[in-house]
Amino acid sequence: MADNKELYGYEEEDILTLEFDDGEAVECGILGVFDALDKEYIALNPLGTEDVYIYGYEEDDDEFELKDITDDEEFEKVVAEFEKLAIEEV
């Protein structure tokens, strides 16, 4: 990451780059990892936007994996849990 890039309030270690199948790369701040439905999820904020991306999250030693949430019902429940947690932090 370039030193002159705005971090939008995130520490550099709290930013990761998502690389999509089409080759597009988006830098995101990590809003947090949270539990829902007996699994872990991660909420990411693409820098410079108010968007939130939510993925399944699995961590093993120093490695982690993001997983797409393909089930609509699961996604709706996870978003509701994230929104509940976000409101509690305000």
GITAKA-V425718 format. One record per residue. N is the residue number from 0. SS is DSSP state (a for helix, b for strand, c for the rest). Layout:
n=N ss=SS
n=N ss=SS
//
This chain:
n=0 ss=c
n=1 ss=c
n=2 ss=c
n=3 ss=c
n=4 ss=c
n=5 ss=c
n=6 ss=c
n=7 ss=c
n=8 ss=c
n=9 ss=c
n=10 ss=c
n=11 ss=a
n=12 ss=a
n=13 ss=a
n=14 ss=b
n=15 ss=b
n=16 ss=b
n=17 ss=b
n=18 ss=b
n=19 ss=c
n=20 ss=c
n=21 ss=c
n=22 ss=c
n=23 ss=c
n=24 ss=b
n=25 ss=b
n=26 ss=b
n=27 ss=b
n=28 ss=b
n=29 ss=b
n=30 ss=b
n=31 ss=b
n=32 ss=b
n=33 ss=b
n=34 ss=b
n=35 ss=b
n=36 ss=c
n=37 ss=c
n=38 ss=b
n=39 ss=b
n=40 ss=b
n=41 ss=b
n=42 ss=b
n=43 ss=b
n=44 ss=b
n=45 ss=b
n=46 ss=c
n=47 ss=c
n=48 ss=c
n=49 ss=c
n=50 ss=c
n=51 ss=c
n=52 ss=b
n=53 ss=b
n=54 ss=b
n=55 ss=b
n=56 ss=b
n=57 ss=b
n=58 ss=b
n=59 ss=b
n=60 ss=c
n=61 ss=c
n=62 ss=b
n=63 ss=b
n=64 ss=b
n=65 ss=b
n=66 ss=b
n=67 ss=c
n=68 ss=c
n=69 ss=c
n=70 ss=c
n=71 ss=a
n=72 ss=a
n=73 ss=a
n=74 ss=a
n=75 ss=a
n=76 ss=a
n=77 ss=a
n=78 ss=a
n=79 ss=a
n=80 ss=a
n=81 ss=a
n=82 ss=a
n=83 ss=a
n=84 ss=a
n=85 ss=a
n=86 ss=a
n=87 ss=a
n=88 ss=a
n=89 ss=c
//
